[in-house]
């Protein structure tokens, strides 16, 4: 019998909800440092930090997704590579790293994909709760960000 293909995920929480990222995209997980704010940046860019001599922007996922603000309760930063650059994703807490069979991951419902930010690549049940598996490339795709800016300009 062939062994089922698995993916390694980093699970984290934002305001009590569970999210996941592919571990292959994660460079490191650090305690949240103090950010330096930068003027004229999008609302989800909290600031920049210096990680061992490299300036890394820190991003608030909840703000990016229009779900609130995670900066008050967030204690950790997941550093990921995004378009050949490093960015820090501010999260409340990283809970675990786990291997998950691909068969346990389901595509998100169409209604989840109809908003201006298409970032959920899969849904996964973990201990009776649902986790959104995020696609960081989609969440911060240039065309998505232009579409979102256009929609905000109409309001």
C-alpha positions in Angstrom: 0.0 0.0 0.0 1.4 3.4 -1.0 2.0 5.9 1.8 -0.3 9.0 1.7 1.3 12.3 0.9 1.5 14.7 3.8 2.2 18.3 4.3 3.8 19.9 7.3 1.9 22.8 8.8 2.6 25.5 11.4 -0.5 26.1 13.4 -1.1 29.4 15.1 -3.9 31.4 16.7 -5.3 34.8 16.0 -8.1 35.9 18.4 -9.0 32.4 19.3 -9.2 31.1 15.7 -6.8 28.5 14.3 -4.8 29.2 11.2 -2.0 27.2 9.4 0.8 27.9 7.0 3.0 25.4 5.1 6.1 24.9 7.3 8.2 25.0 4.1 7.5 28.7 3.9 8.5 29.5 7.5 12.0 30.7 8.1 11.7 31.1 11.8 9.4 31.9 14.7 10.5 34.7 17.1 9.1 36.5 20.1 7.5 39.7 18.9 10.0 42.5 18.9 9.1 46.2 19.2 8.3 47.5 15.7 9.3 50.8 14.2 6.3 52.4 12.5 6.8 53.6 8.9 4.6 56.4 7.5 2.4 55.9 4.5 2.2 52.2 4.6 -0.9 50.1 4.1 -2.9 49.6 7.4 -1.9 46.0 7.8 1.9 46.9 7.8 2.5 47.4 11.5 6.1 48.5 11.1 9.6 47.1 10.6 12.0 45.2 12.8 15.7 44.3 12.7 16.2 40.6 12.7 19.9 39.9 13.0 20.8 42.8 10.7 18.0 42.4 8.2 15.1 44.8 8.1 11.8 42.9 8.0 8.3 44.4 7.7 5.8 43.0 10.2 2.2 42.4 8.9 -1.0 42.1 10.8 -3.0 39.3 9.2 -6.3 40.2 10.8 -6.1 43.7 9.5 -5.2 42.4 6.1 -8.2 40.2 6.1 -10.5 42.8 7.5 -11.1 40.9 10.7 -9.9 43.3 13.3 -6.5 44.0 14.9 -4.2 41.4 16.4 -1.4 43.6 17.5 -2.6 44.0 21.1 -2.7 40.2 21.9 0.1 39.1 19.6 3.2 37.7 21.2 5.0 36.0 18.3 6.1 36.6 14.7 6.3 34.0 12.0 9.0 35.0 9.5 8.2 33.8 6.0 9.6 34.3 2.5 7.3 36.3 0.2 8.4 37.1 -3.3 12.1 36.8 -2.5 11.8 39.0 0.7 11.3 38.2 4.3 8.1 39.4 6.1 7.0 38.8 9.7 3.4 37.7 10.3 2.2 38.9 13.7 0.3 36.1 15.5 -1.0 35.6 19.0 0.8 32.3 19.5 2.2 29.4 17.5 0.6 26.3 18.9 2.2 23.4 17.0 3.9 22.0 13.9 2.2 18.9 12.5 2.2 16.6 9.6 -1.2 16.4 7.9 -2.3 14.0 5.2 -3.5 15.9 2.1 -6.7 13.9 2.2 -7.7 15.7 5.5 -7.5 19.1 3.8 -10.7 20.2 2.0 -11.1 23.1 -0.4 -12.8 26.1 1.1 -16.4 26.8 0.2 -16.9 29.0 -2.8 -18.4 31.8 -0.6 -15.1 32.0 1.3 -13.3 32.6 -2.0 -15.6 35.4 -3.2 -14.2 38.2 -1.1 -11.5 40.7 -2.2 -8.8 38.7 -0.4 -8.5 35.1 -1.5 -6.1 33.7 1.0 -7.6 30.4 2.3 -6.3 27.5 0.3 -7.8 24.7 2.4 -9.9 23.9 5.5 -8.7 21.4 8.0 -10.5 19.9 11.1 -8.3 19.7 14.1 -9.7 18.4 17.4 -13.3 19.3 16.5 -12.3 22.8 15.4 -11.7 24.2 11.9 -8.5 25.7 10.8 -7.9 27.9 7.8 -4.8 27.0 5.8 -3.5 30.2 4.4 -1.8 30.8 1.1 0.5 33.8 1.8 1.2 34.3 -1.9 -2.5 34.8 -2.6 -3.1 36.9 0.6 -0.4 39.4 -0.5 -0.6 39.0 -4.3 -0.1 42.4 -6.0 -3.4 42.0 -8.0 -5.4 41.3 -4.9 -3.9 44.3 -3.2 -4.7 46.6 -6.2 -8.3 45.2 -6.2 -8.7 45.9 -2.5 -7.4 49.4 -2.8 -9.8 50.1 -5.6 -12.7 48.8 -3.5 -11.6 51.0 -0.6 -11.5 54.0 -2.9 -15.2 53.5 -3.7 -16.3 53.7 -0.1 
